[in-house]
Amino acid sequence: MVLVLAATPAETALLRRQVISSATVQCGGRELLRGNLCGTAVVVGHAGIGAMLMAMQLTRMLTELRPAAVILCGCGGSYPDRGPGIGDLALASSEIYGDCGVTTDSGFIPLEQLKIPQQSHLAPLFQQSYKLDTPLYHQAVQLLPQAYCGPFVTVNNCSGTPELSRQLQRLTTGICENMEGAAAAQVCAEFACPLLEVRGISNPTGTRADEQWDIPLGMRVAQEAVLTLLQRGLLNP
Ligand SMILES: O=C(O)c1cccc(C(=O)CC[C@H]2O[C@@H](n3cnc4c(=O)[nH]cnc43)[C@H](O)[C@@H]2O)c1
């Protein structure tokens, strides 16, 4: 079974309409949809917005459901001057915590570079980025040749100004900003569960101008990509 996961229900509405032989299952007091999507056994669920809710809900789901893999889908922002534009599809080769660290007069210091003692036998090590270039990712790259592929950046503080946007792009070389991916990658790494992250671009980062945002389009593009992947035999070669 594959767990198809998004932050919000709007990001799976199209997928849920296509699930057949469906039944509702409970996880942590929330409803998930179990069934068959394009010939693949799936559970479709939602974590809520942001890294904390993603970590909490995904931990529950992996513990209770034990999926063979997770596909995280949703909308995301694209950094200026690089890669995808609105309505394009993006696949994550890695996930980076973009704003975990310290902002100083001389720039941003990633948390991983601070001299905080960590003891892995007592607590999990903090890791700034997670590689997602697994066999699942490489299969998806082949099945979705139109997709932009590269690092994704997860933030709590979204880049609503051109300055912050450019800074994050320069520091990370990311192609897509979001609020959940690195947390999903961290939890999946802990559980040794393969993760694929697929996002449709809903907006450029650095602007809040309404005419530059199309959230329904970003959500649709990501879901259509999930359908294409399953129809083309991802996980069922
Ligand atoms: O109102 C704003 O200026 C604003 C800026 C960034 C994001 C939001 C959201 O409400 C997005 C929440 C939701 O969508 C994903 N998402 C979509 N675009 C972005 C983005 O440019 N930066 C970060 N996250 C984005 C995100 O994964 C959340 O689930 C509002």
The ligand as a Tripos MOL2 file, in Angstrom:
@<TRIPOS>MOLECULE
LIG
   30    33     1     0     0
SMALL
NO_CHARGES

@<TRIPOS>ATOM
      1 O1          0.0900   34.6970    1.9730 O.co2     1 LIG1
      2 C1          1.2530   34.5120    1.6190 C.2       1 LIG1
      3 O2          1.9990   35.4300    1.2580 O.co2     1 LIG1
      4 C2          1.7570   33.1040    1.5810 C.ar      1 LIG1
      5 C3          3.0730   32.8740    1.2190 C.ar      1 LIG1
      6 C4          3.5380   31.5630    1.1550 C.ar      1 LIG1
      7 C5          2.6850   30.4970    1.4480 C.ar      1 LIG1
      8 C6          1.3830   30.7520    1.8180 C.ar      1 LIG1
      9 C7          0.4610   29.6710    2.1050 C.2       1 LIG1
     10 O3         -0.5820   29.8530    2.6790 O.2       1 LIG1
     11 C8          0.8580   28.3420    1.5950 C.3       1 LIG1
     12 C9          0.5130   27.2340    2.4760 C.3       1 LIG1
     13 C10         0.6280   25.8910    1.8040 C.3       1 LIG1
     14 O4          1.0040   25.9030    0.4230 O.3       1 LIG1
     15 C11         2.3490   25.4850    0.2120 C.3       1 LIG1
     16 N1          2.9950   26.6300   -0.4680 N.ar      1 LIG1
     17 C12         2.5500   27.1550   -1.6250 C.ar      1 LIG1
     18 N2          3.3240   28.1610   -2.0280 N.ar      1 LIG1
     19 C13         4.2890   28.3110   -1.1050 C.ar      1 LIG1
     20 C14         5.3830   29.2130   -0.9900 C.ar      1 LIG1
     21 O5          5.6380   30.0890   -1.8340 O.2       1 LIG1
     22 N3          6.1770   29.0850    0.1140 N.ar      1 LIG1
     23 C15         5.9310   28.1330    1.0440 C.ar      1 LIG1
     24 N4          4.8980   27.2640    0.9670 N.ar      1 LIG1
     25 C16         4.0820   27.3380   -0.1020 C.ar      1 LIG1
     26 C17         2.8810   25.1020    1.5630 C.3       1 LIG1
     27 O6          3.4900   23.8390    1.5040 O.3       1 LIG1
     28 C18         1.6630   25.0690    2.4980 C.3       1 LIG1
     29 O7          1.1240   23.7860    2.6380 O.3       1 LIG1
     30 C19         0.9010   32.0590    1.8880 C.ar      1 LIG1
@<TRIPOS>BOND
     1     1     2 2
     2     2     3 1
     3     2     4 1
     4     4     5 ar
     5     4    30 ar
     6     5     6 ar
     7     6     7 ar
     8     7     8 ar
     9     8     9 1
    10     8    30 ar
    11     9    10 2
    12     9    11 1
    13    11    12 1
    14    12    13 1
    15    13    14 1
    16    13    28 1
    17    14    15 1
    18    15    16 1
    19    15    26 1
    20    16    17 ar
    21    16    25 ar
    22    17    18 ar
    23    18    19 ar
    24    19    20 ar
    25    19    25 ar
    26    20    21 2
    27    20    22 ar
    28    22    23 ar
    29    23    24 ar
    30    24    25 ar
    31    26    27 1
    32    26    28 1
    33    28    29 1
@<TRIPOS>SUBSTRUCTURE
     1 LIG1         1 GROUP 0 **** ****
